[in-house]
Amino acid sequence: MKKLRLAEIIGSLFPGVQGQTPAISPVLGAMPDQIGVINAILAINPWQATIYNAAANTTGFTATQSQVMGAEFTVLELTGTIGAGQALTLPTVANLIATLTPQQAVVGSTIGLRVGRAATGAFNWTVTTNTGWTLNGTMTIAQSTFRDFFITLTNVGSTPTAVIQQVGTGTWS
């Protein structure tokens, strides 16, 4: 009975991500050892599941960390009506990494980003680079469309770098 209560306490201290509890396996029917608990904690995804952001900008701007890399799947909707083509500039990779947790700011950390545009106006937004970025694929977002990207951190040391790879497009409605 004491083992079950202890297991409940451990489970409450280390809640699961997206409703899943960590898999802490007993060793021969005993409570997990310290290594088992540490491995279960490390296996938890450090990102929240999703985040939605809206930007009502009507001229070019530099996105924030939360707008481009705030969750495992980040959505940025560009809602402002633009009168000419505008630039959505990425934050520097150094600024981006400075706002991440140590568990998120690791080489290979990857999230999905969707940039969409439902606002009126016949002009395009273009995702543009900043210090530390490599852009791969099409970076324009036309009216009533979205683009999907993967953002991957490739260096978190003294010269931080990241890649933004366009992976899909569709109709924003």
BALOBA-1460 file (C-alpha; in Angstrom, 3 decimals):
// residues 173
<rec num="1" residu="m" x="0.000" y="0.000" z="0.000"/>
<rec num="2" residu="k" x="2.865" y="2.396" z="0.808"/>
<rec num="3" residu="k" x="4.429" y="1.700" z="-2.597"/>
<rec num="4" residu="l" x="1.211" y="2.717" z="-4.368"/>
<rec num="5" residu="r" x="0.979" y="5.956" z="-2.394"/>
<rec num="6" residu="l" x="4.635" y="6.736" z="-3.100"/>
<rec num="7" residu="a" x="4.054" y="6.069" z="-6.796"/>
<rec num="8" residu="e" x="1.105" y="8.519" z="-6.737"/>
<rec num="9" residu="i" x="3.276" y="11.187" z="-5.102"/>
<rec num="10" residu="i" x="6.051" y="10.723" z="-7.675"/>
<rec num="11" residu="g" x="3.464" y="10.852" z="-10.458"/>
<rec num="12" residu="s" x="2.070" y="14.127" z="-9.117"/>
<rec num="13" residu="l" x="5.550" y="15.661" z="-8.883"/>
<rec num="14" residu="f" x="6.397" y="14.734" z="-12.481"/>
<rec num="15" residu="p" x="3.217" y="15.243" z="-14.529"/>
<rec num="16" residu="g" x="3.161" y="14.025" z="-18.101"/>
<rec num="17" residu="v" x="3.158" y="16.125" z="-21.242"/>
<rec num="18" residu="q" x="-0.100" y="16.379" z="-23.219"/>
<rec num="19" residu="g" x="-1.924" y="14.218" z="-20.694"/>
<rec num="20" residu="q" x="0.573" y="11.358" z="-20.699"/>
<rec num="21" residu="t" x="2.316" y="10.286" z="-17.533"/>
<rec num="22" residu="p" x="5.998" y="9.429" z="-17.744"/>
<rec num="23" residu="a" x="6.785" y="5.746" z="-18.031"/>
<rec num="24" residu="i" x="8.594" y="4.905" z="-14.808"/>
<rec num="25" residu="s" x="9.188" y="1.187" z="-14.797"/>
<rec num="26" residu="p" x="9.505" y="-0.701" z="-11.539"/>
<rec num="27" residu="v" x="12.590" y="-2.825" z="-11.144"/>
<rec num="28" residu="l" x="11.577" y="-6.339" z="-10.103"/>
<rec num="29" residu="g" x="8.402" y="-5.011" z="-8.495"/>
<rec num="30" residu="a" x="10.224" y="-2.370" z="-6.472"/>
<rec num="31" residu="m" x="10.019" y="1.384" z="-6.802"/>
<rec num="32" residu="p" x="12.128" y="2.790" z="-9.643"/>
<rec num="33" residu="d" x="15.672" y="3.722" z="-8.835"/>
<rec num="34" residu="q" x="17.098" y="7.210" z="-9.249"/>
<rec num="35" residu="i" x="18.334" y="6.522" z="-12.791"/>
<rec num="36" residu="g" x="14.863" y="5.330" z="-13.832"/>
<rec num="37" residu="v" x="13.260" y="8.499" z="-12.499"/>
<rec num="38" residu="i" x="15.884" y="10.722" z="-14.161"/>
<rec num="39" residu="n" x="15.461" y="8.938" z="-17.510"/>
<rec num="40" residu="a" x="11.686" y="9.346" z="-17.303"/>
<rec num="41" residu="i" x="12.049" y="13.062" z="-16.585"/>
<rec num="42" residu="l" x="14.520" y="13.565" z="-19.436"/>
<rec num="43" residu="a" x="12.142" y="11.808" z="-21.849"/>
<rec num="44" residu="i" x="9.463" y="14.459" z="-21.297"/>
<rec num="45" residu="n" x="9.218" y="16.828" z="-24.255"/>
<rec num="46" residu="p" x="10.394" y="20.290" z="-23.097"/>
<rec num="47" residu="w" x="8.021" y="22.119" z="-25.449"/>
<rec num="48" residu="q" x="4.380" y="22.902" z="-24.804"/>
<rec num="49" residu="a" x="2.191" y="21.360" z="-27.498"/>
<rec num="50" residu="t" x="0.931" y="24.376" z="-29.458"/>
<rec num="51" residu="i" x="0.782" y="28.148" z="-29.402"/>
<rec num="52" residu="y" x="-1.150" y="30.626" z="-31.569"/>
<rec num="53" residu="n" x="0.060" y="34.168" z="-32.210"/>
<rec num="54" residu="a" x="-1.470" y="36.936" z="-34.299"/>
<rec num="55" residu="a" x="0.471" y="39.897" z="-35.659"/>
<rec num="56" residu="a" x="-1.607" y="42.849" z="-36.901"/>
<rec num="57" residu="n" x="1.432" y="44.606" z="-38.382"/>
<rec num="58" residu="t" x="0.864" y="46.462" z="-41.657"/>
<rec num="59" residu="t" x="4.560" y="47.017" z="-42.329"/>
<rec num="60" residu="g" x="7.648" y="44.855" z="-41.963"/>
<rec num="61" residu="f" x="8.643" y="43.779" z="-38.451"/>
<rec num="62" residu="t" x="10.980" y="41.476" z="-36.536"/>
<rec num="63" residu="a" x="9.193" y="38.511" z="-34.993"/>
<rec num="64" residu="t" x="9.665" y="37.563" z="-31.344"/>
<rec num="65" residu="q" x="10.884" y="34.215" z="-30.078"/>
<rec num="66" residu="s" x="7.355" y="33.268" z="-29.017"/>
<rec num="67" residu="q" x="6.020" y="34.083" z="-32.482"/>
<rec num="68" residu="v" x="8.441" y="31.720" z="-34.255"/>
<rec num="69" residu="m" x="9.569" y="29.118" z="-31.718"/>
<rec num="70" residu="g" x="7.130" y="29.204" z="-28.817"/>
<rec num="71" residu="a" x="5.916" y="25.597" z="-28.840"/>
<rec num="72" residu="e" x="6.297" y="22.202" z="-30.479"/>
<rec num="73" residu="f" x="3.910" y="23.559" z="-33.156"/>
<rec num="74" residu="t" x="3.789" y="27.366" z="-33.395"/>
<rec num="75" residu="v" x="1.241" y="29.279" z="-35.476"/>
<rec num="76" residu="l" x="1.752" y="32.903" z="-36.516"/>
<rec num="77" residu="e" x="-1.193" y="34.522" z="-38.295"/>
<rec num="78" residu="l" x="-0.417" y="37.758" z="-40.129"/>
<rec num="79" residu="t" x="-3.672" y="39.721" z="-39.813"/>
<rec num="80" residu="g" x="-2.625" y="43.222" z="-40.909"/>
<rec num="81" residu="t" x="-3.559" y="44.558" z="-44.348"/>
<rec num="82" residu="i" x="-0.411" y="45.483" z="-46.247"/>
<rec num="83" residu="g" x="-0.208" y="47.966" z="-49.126"/>
<rec num="84" residu="a" x="3.016" y="46.532" z="-50.580"/>
<rec num="85" residu="g" x="5.224" y="43.503" z="-50.050"/>
<rec num="86" residu="q" x="6.569" y="43.373" z="-46.478"/>
<rec num="87" residu="a" x="9.306" y="41.499" z="-44.620"/>
<rec num="88" residu="l" x="8.771" y="39.281" z="-41.594"/>
<rec num="89" residu="t" x="12.302" y="39.264" z="-40.172"/>
<rec num="90" residu="l" x="13.333" y="36.388" z="-37.937"/>
<rec num="91" residu="p" x="14.870" y="37.217" z="-34.546"/>
<rec num="92" residu="t" x="18.610" y="36.604" z="-34.341"/>
<rec num="93" residu="v" x="19.371" y="33.013" z="-33.372"/>
<rec num="94" residu="a" x="21.296" y="34.289" z="-30.324"/>
<rec num="95" residu="n" x="18.203" y="36.204" z="-29.118"/>
<rec num="96" residu="l" x="16.025" y="33.187" z="-29.825"/>
<rec num="97" residu="i" x="18.242" y="30.814" z="-27.833"/>
<rec num="98" residu="a" x="18.559" y="33.287" z="-24.944"/>
<rec num="99" residu="t" x="14.821" y="32.935" z="-24.276"/>
<rec num="100" residu="l" x="14.710" y="29.127" z="-24.392"/>
<rec num="101" residu="t" x="15.070" y="26.774" z="-21.448"/>
<rec num="102" residu="p" x="18.278" y="24.704" z="-21.223"/>
<rec num="103" residu="q" x="16.246" y="21.632" z="-22.240"/>
<rec num="104" residu="q" x="14.962" y="23.415" z="-25.369"/>
<rec num="105" residu="a" x="18.229" y="25.104" z="-26.374"/>
<rec num="106" residu="v" x="20.049" y="21.996" z="-27.577"/>
<rec num="107" residu="v" x="21.480" y="21.133" z="-30.983"/>
<rec num="108" residu="g" x="18.837" y="19.273" z="-32.967"/>
<rec num="109" residu="s" x="15.872" y="20.782" z="-31.129"/>
<rec num="110" residu="t" x="13.166" y="21.131" z="-33.795"/>
<rec num="111" residu="i" x="9.698" y="22.655" z="-33.883"/>
<rec num="112" residu="g" x="7.043" y="23.202" z="-36.535"/>
<rec num="113" residu="l" x="6.066" y="26.760" z="-37.544"/>
<rec num="114" residu="r" x="3.020" y="27.726" z="-39.602"/>
<rec num="115" residu="v" x="2.864" y="31.278" z="-40.924"/>
<rec num="116" residu="g" x="-0.540" y="32.130" z="-42.400"/>
<rec num="117" residu="r" x="-2.228" y="35.124" z="-43.902"/>
<rec num="118" residu="a" x="-5.979" y="35.650" z="-44.125"/>
<rec num="119" residu="a" x="-5.854" y="39.464" z="-44.342"/>
<rec num="120" residu="t" x="-6.870" y="41.301" z="-47.493"/>
<rec num="121" residu="g" x="-4.368" y="42.868" z="-49.849"/>
<rec num="122" residu="a" x="-2.720" y="41.522" z="-52.962"/>
<rec num="123" residu="f" x="0.832" y="41.686" z="-51.644"/>
<rec num="124" residu="n" x="3.110" y="39.069" z="-50.098"/>
<rec num="125" residu="w" x="4.871" y="38.786" z="-46.776"/>
<rec num="126" residu="t" x="8.379" y="37.400" z="-47.101"/>
<rec num="127" residu="v" x="10.225" y="35.654" z="-44.265"/>
<rec num="128" residu="t" x="13.715" y="37.149" z="-44.166"/>
<rec num="129" residu="t" x="16.894" y="36.128" z="-42.439"/>
<rec num="130" residu="n" x="18.749" y="37.557" z="-39.489"/>
<rec num="131" residu="t" x="22.090" y="36.704" z="-37.861"/>
<rec num="132" residu="g" x="22.619" y="32.951" z="-37.551"/>
<rec num="133" residu="w" x="19.874" y="31.693" z="-39.866"/>
<rec num="134" residu="t" x="19.946" y="29.497" z="-42.972"/>
<rec num="135" residu="l" x="16.765" y="29.743" z="-45.072"/>
<rec num="136" residu="n" x="15.735" y="26.766" z="-47.219"/>
<rec num="137" residu="g" x="12.769" y="26.771" z="-49.593"/>
<rec num="138" residu="t" x="10.138" y="29.346" z="-50.506"/>
<rec num="139" residu="m" x="9.719" y="32.095" z="-47.932"/>
<rec num="140" residu="t" x="6.756" y="34.099" z="-49.318"/>
<rec num="141" residu="i" x="3.255" y="34.017" z="-47.837"/>
<rec num="142" residu="a" x="0.549" y="35.240" z="-50.213"/>
<rec num="143" residu="q" x="-2.979" y="36.273" z="-49.260"/>
<rec num="144" residu="s" x="-5.153" y="33.388" z="-47.984"/>
<rec num="145" residu="t" x="-2.240" y="30.949" z="-47.800"/>
<rec num="146" residu="f" x="0.068" y="29.479" z="-45.191"/>
<rec num="147" residu="r" x="3.536" y="27.999" z="-45.250"/>
<rec num="148" residu="d" x="4.792" y="25.311" z="-42.916"/>
<rec num="149" residu="f" x="8.390" y="25.306" z="-41.751"/>
<rec num="150" residu="f" x="10.645" y="23.231" z="-39.533"/>
<rec num="151" residu="i" x="13.060" y="25.213" z="-37.391"/>
<rec num="152" residu="t" x="16.102" y="23.288" z="-36.162"/>
<rec num="153" residu="l" x="18.854" y="24.580" z="-33.886"/>
<rec num="154" residu="t" x="22.209" y="23.623" z="-35.418"/>
<rec num="155" residu="n" x="24.619" y="25.333" z="-32.983"/>
<rec num="156" residu="v" x="23.946" y="26.736" z="-29.519"/>
<rec num="157" residu="g" x="27.528" y="27.699" z="-28.656"/>
<rec num="158" residu="s" x="29.349" y="31.000" z="-29.131"/>
<rec num="159" residu="t" x="28.073" y="31.300" z="-32.724"/>
<rec num="160" residu="p" x="24.466" y="30.071" z="-32.550"/>
<rec num="161" residu="t" x="22.849" y="28.938" z="-35.776"/>
<rec num="162" residu="a" x="19.525" y="27.523" z="-36.926"/>
<rec num="163" residu="v" x="17.868" y="26.348" z="-40.125"/>
<rec num="164" residu="i" x="14.335" y="27.202" z="-41.212"/>
<rec num="165" residu="q" x="13.154" y="24.711" z="-43.838"/>
<rec num="166" residu="q" x="9.923" y="25.254" z="-45.770"/>
<rec num="167" residu="v" x="8.057" y="21.924" z="-45.847"/>
<rec num="168" residu="g" x="4.545" y="22.657" z="-47.086"/>
<rec num="169" residu="t" x="1.898" y="25.158" z="-48.091"/>
<rec num="170" residu="g" x="-1.853" y="25.386" z="-48.224"/>
<rec num="171" residu="t" x="-4.970" y="27.554" z="-48.212"/>
<rec num="172" residu="w" x="-5.578" y="29.604" z="-45.071"/>
<rec num="173" residu="s" x="-9.276" y="29.880" z="-44.363"/>
